[in-house]
Amino acid sequence: MKRLIIRADDLGYSEAVNRGIEKTVRHGVVRSVGMMPNMPEAEPGWNLIKDCDIAIGQHTNLCLGTPCADPARIPSLVDENGQLLSSRAFREAFTRGEELATVEDMATEIEAQYLRFIEIVGRKPDYFEAHAVASKSLNAALEMVAKKHDLPFLELYPETLSGFFKGNPVKILPMYSSPEDYDAFAWIKKDIEELEGEVPGMFIGHPGWLDDFILRNSSLTINRTREAAVLSSPELAAWLAEQDLELLDYRQL
């Protein structure tokens, strides 16, 4: 039997994203949700779903908004206004073969976001990873904090669609949400049909609705709404129920 986790990232990104994620949890198939602890909407987002039986993870955010750490302590991670560097800045530096931020600065902010996560949720995360930035240092910094606080580290390698959770292999099944004609249902079906063996697969989606903040700060917009619609649809739930498949969350791995 195949094993599958369906996960929604970016809780806290904006009020509308929170509402879209809430629908996929309450009326859909999402059982694992990643929260961005540094964002102003993180706590309101958690309050929307904290009564639900889900795995809640730390989706550490190092490329948007105000850091949880004092900006003076993480100079390589922030701009002249004390805001986290953008994902575009990380990508451009990575293309040039450069690392924008030091491992030490990353670890300082990651730990500060972990402490904020504890303030919001009241307990440790069920999994511990990061919003994607182009950096060779990211996994090393995450691992440092995970070892210090005994956290369930999810180490991901998007370039090979592979990773490890608590030392055990997992497979990334991304929802390829860039194309204008993106069909989320078709991608889910395709990836599940191609999933093989005992290694758990992970759908990493970004469902959400849209508001002014997300439209101004993210290149992923309309396709968030398509993922939210599919992941909360009765049609997907019925199709999944017909498969030789066990739906899991991170607490079960």
C-alpha positions in Angstrom: 0.0 0.0 0.0 1.2 3.5 -0.9 1.6 6.0 1.9 0.9 9.7 1.4 1.0 13.0 3.3 -0.9 15.9 1.9 0.5 19.1 3.3 -0.4 22.8 3.0 2.4 25.4 3.4 2.4 29.1 4.3 -0.1 29.4 7.2 0.4 33.0 8.4 1.4 34.4 5.0 -1.8 36.5 4.8 -5.4 36.5 6.1 -6.7 35.2 2.8 -4.1 32.4 2.6 -5.1 31.4 6.2 -8.8 31.2 5.1 -8.0 29.0 2.1 -5.9 26.6 4.2 -8.7 26.4 6.8 -11.1 25.2 4.1 -8.7 22.5 3.0 -8.4 21.3 6.6 -12.0 21.5 7.7 -13.6 20.4 4.4 -10.8 18.7 2.5 -7.9 16.2 2.7 -5.1 18.3 4.3 -3.8 16.9 7.6 -0.4 18.6 7.9 0.0 22.4 7.8 3.2 24.4 7.9 3.2 27.8 9.8 5.4 30.8 9.2 6.1 31.9 12.8 7.4 35.4 12.0 4.4 36.6 10.0 1.7 38.8 11.7 -1.1 36.4 10.5 0.6 33.3 12.0 -1.3 33.4 15.3 -4.7 34.2 13.7 -4.1 31.4 11.3 -3.4 28.9 14.0 -6.5 30.0 15.9 -8.6 29.1 12.8 -7.5 25.4 12.9 -6.1 24.7 16.4 -9.2 22.6 17.2 -8.6 20.3 14.2 -6.8 17.0 14.3 -3.7 17.9 12.2 0.1 17.9 12.3 1.3 21.5 12.7 4.9 22.2 11.5 7.3 25.0 11.6 7.6 26.3 8.0 10.5 28.6 8.8 10.5 31.8 6.8 13.8 33.4 6.1 12.8 35.5 3.0 9.8 37.7 3.8 8.8 40.2 6.5 10.2 41.1 9.9 12.5 38.6 11.6 11.8 37.2 15.0 15.4 37.8 16.0 16.9 41.3 16.6 18.0 42.4 13.1 21.3 43.5 14.6 22.1 39.9 15.5 21.5 38.6 11.9 23.1 41.2 9.6 23.6 38.9 6.6 19.9 38.0 6.6 18.3 41.5 6.5 18.3 44.6 4.4 18.9 48.2 5.4 15.4 48.4 6.9 15.8 45.3 9.1 13.5 43.2 6.9 14.4 39.7 5.7 16.0 39.5 2.3 13.7 38.5 -0.5 13.6 35.0 -2.1 14.6 36.7 -5.4 17.8 38.0 -3.7 18.6 34.5 -2.6 17.9 33.0 -6.0 20.1 35.6 -7.8 23.0 35.1 -5.4 22.7 31.3 -5.7 22.9 31.6 -9.5 26.1 33.6 -9.1 27.5 30.8 -6.8 27.2 33.0 -3.7 25.7 32.5 -0.2 23.9 35.6 1.0 23.5 34.6 4.6 25.8 32.9 7.0 24.9 29.6 8.7 25.2 31.3 12.1 22.7 34.1 11.2 20.3 31.6 9.7 20.4 29.4 12.8 19.8 32.5 15.0 16.7 33.4 13.1 15.5 29.8 12.8 15.8 29.4 16.6 14.0 32.7 17.2 11.1 31.5 15.0 11.0 28.3 16.9 10.6 30.2 20.1 7.8 32.2 18.5 6.2 28.9 17.3 6.2 27.7 20.9 4.5 31.0 22.0 1.8 30.6 19.4 1.1 26.8 19.5 2.2 26.0 23.1 4.2 22.9 22.1 6.9 21.7 19.8 6.2 21.4 16.1 5.2 18.0 14.6 7.8 18.6 11.9 10.5 21.2 11.4 11.6 22.6 8.0 11.8 25.8 6.0 10.1 27.8 3.3 12.4 27.4 0.3 15.3 29.7 -0.3 18.1 29.0 -2.6 21.0 28.3 -0.2 23.3 25.5 0.5 23.5 26.6 4.1 19.8 26.3 4.9 19.7 22.5 5.8 22.9 22.9 7.9 21.3 25.8 9.9 18.0 23.9 10.4 19.9 20.8 11.5 21.8 22.8 14.1 18.6 24.1 15.7 16.8 20.7 15.4 19.6 19.0 17.3 19.7 21.7 20.0 16.0 21.4 20.7 15.4 17.8 19.7 13.0 18.6 16.9 11.6 16.3 14.2 13.7 17.6 11.3 12.4 17.3 7.8 15.5 17.6 5.5 14.4 18.3 1.9 16.3 18.3 -1.4 13.8 19.7 -4.0 16.3 19.3 -6.8 16.1 15.5 -6.4 12.5 15.4 -5.0 13.9 13.5 -2.0 14.5 14.0 1.7 14.6 12.5 5.1 12.2 12.9 8.1 13.7 11.9 11.4 16.4 10.1 9.4 14.0 8.1 7.3 13.6 8.6 3.5 10.6 10.5 2.1 9.7 11.5 -1.5 8.5 15.0 -2.5 5.5 15.0 -4.8 5.3 18.8 -5.6 2.2 20.3 -7.0 3.7 22.1 -10.1 1.8 25.3 -9.6 3.6 27.7 -12.0 1.8 27.1 -15.3 -1.0 29.4 -16.2 -3.1 26.3 -17.2 -2.3 24.5 -13.9 -4.6 21.6 -13.2 -4.1 20.6 -9.6 -6.3 17.6 -9.7 -4.5 16.2 -12.7 -1.1 16.6 -11.0 -2.3 14.9 -7.8 -3.6 11.9 -9.8 -0.5 11.7 -11.9 1.9 11.8 -8.9 0.0 9.3 -6.9 -0.3 6.9 -9.8 3.5 7.1 -10.2 4.3 6.8 -6.5 6.0 3.4 -5.7 7.2 1.4 -2.8 7.1 1.9 0.9 8.8 5.4 1.0 6.1 7.9 2.0 5.2 10.5 -0.6 4.5 14.1 0.4 2.3 16.5 -1.6 3.6 20.0 -0.7 0.9 22.4 -1.8 0.3 26.1 -1.3 -3.5 26.4 -1.1 -5.0 29.8 -0.2 -7.3 32.6 -1.2 -6.1 36.1 -2.3 -5.9 39.5 -0.7 -3.9 42.6 -1.3 -0.9 41.4 0.7 -0.5 38.2 -1.2 -0.9 39.9 -4.5 1.8 42.4 -3.7 4.3 39.9 -2.1 4.0 36.6 -3.9 4.5 35.4 -7.5 2.2 32.5 -6.7 -1.4 33.9 -6.8 -4.3 32.4 -8.8 -2.9 28.9 -8.6 -3.1 29.0 -4.8 -6.9 29.3 -5.3 -6.9 26.3 -7.7 -5.1 24.2 -5.1 -7.5 25.3 -2.4 -10.5 24.4 -4.5 -9.1 20.9 -5.4 -7.8 20.0 -1.9 -11.2 20.8 -0.4 -13.3 19.1 -3.1 -15.5 16.1 -2.6 -14.3 14.8 -5.9 -10.7 14.5 -4.8 -11.7 12.9 -1.5 -13.7 10.3 -3.3 -10.9 9.6 -5.8 -8.4 9.1 -3.0 -10.7 6.7 -1.2 -10.7 4.5 -4.2 -6.9 4.2 -4.3 -4.7 1.6 -2.6 -3.4 4.4 -0.3 -3.0 5.3 3.3 -3.3 9.0 4.1 -1.0 10.0 6.9 0.2 13.1 8.7 3.7 13.7 10.1 2.8 12.4 13.6 2.3 8.9 12.1 5.8 8.7 10.6 
